[in-house]
Each structure stands twice: as structure tokens, then as C-alpha cells.
Amino acid sequence: MYKVFNFLLFSLIIIFILSVLKYYTSSKNMVSKNYNRSNADKILKEKISNLPILENDTNNVIVFNDSFENEMNEVEKKRSFWELLKSK
């Protein structure tokens, strides 16, 4: 039973690999691949030209919070990695 299962699994893997190779070496795939490679710039320009231009609606939306900077200026702590390793 074990040998039959191994043989079946091995044959399925071989069939899969051969079918993938057959597809990638087919003339239909080669023509499609060459067409896409040669016309990549044209295809990109067509796709970019159809993009909508969105209106900027982010004016005066972001308010900078400087409270952290004020807190840092008020409390001057030593920030040293080596100080943390020293025992008390």
C-alpha cells in the first residue's frame, strides 16, 4: 500500500511539472510574453492616463502637538545605556 501511494504521488508530481513546462514553452505564451514586454511602456501610459485626479482636501487638517517637546524640555533625564547597566 505504501509503495502504491509513493508511486501515485511521484507520478502526479511528474505530470504537474510536465504540464507547467508545456504551458511555459507553448507558442501562445511566448507570443503573449513578447507582446507584453515590447508594449510595456504603452500599456503603462494608457493605464496612467485613465487615473482620476483627486482634489486636495487636507488643508489645515494636521495640528502639530508640541506637548511632548515641552515635557522633554522640563524634565532633563540622563539617557544613557551604560547607566542602566550599573547596579545600585
N, C-alpha and C positions, 0 to 999 in steps of 0.2 A: 504494500500500500504506500509506503514511504517513497519508494523508488518511482512509482507511478506519479505521485504528486510532484516530485522533483522534476521528472521528465516533462510533465504538463506545464509547470511553471517556467522551466527553461525554454520550452517551445514558444510559450506566449511572449516571453521577453524577446526572443529572436524575431518573431513575427512583428512585434511592435517596432523594433529597431529597423527592420527592413521596410516597413510601411512609411516610417518617418524619412528614411533615406530616399525612398521612391518619390515622396512628395517634394522634398527639397531639391531633387535633381530633375524634376519634371520641367518641361519647356514652358508650361503655363506659369509656373512660379518664377522661372528665370526671366521671362518677359515682364512680368509684373514687377519684379525686384528692380530690373534695369530701368523701367519706366519711372518708378518712384525715385530712384537715385538721380536720374537725369533731370527730373522736373521738380525736385525738392524745393528750390527757390520759388518757382512759380506757384506751387501748391501753398507754401507758407505766405506768400504775398496775397493770395486770394483769401486765405483764412484771416489774415490780419486786417484786410480791408473791410471785412464784414463785422468787425468788432464794434460794439456800440461805445460811444464816448460818454462817460458818466460825469455828471455835474459835481463839482466840488462843494460839499455841504459840511465841511469840517472847520469852518472859520469860527474862532473863539470858542471852541469846544473843550480844549485841553487847558486845565488850570494847573499851573505848577504848584506843588505843595512843598514849601521850603521849611516846614516844621522840623523835619529830620536834620537838616543842616543846622538849624538853631539849637537843637538839642545837642548835637555833636560839639558845637562851639561852647556851650555852657559846661559840659562835663568833659574834662580832659582826662581820659583814662590812658594808662600805659597799655599799649597793644604790642606785646612782644611775645613771640612764640616761646622763646627761651625762658621768659619769666613764668610761663605756665608750667614748665617742667621742674622748676625749683621747688623743693619741699619746704614747708613752713617750719 
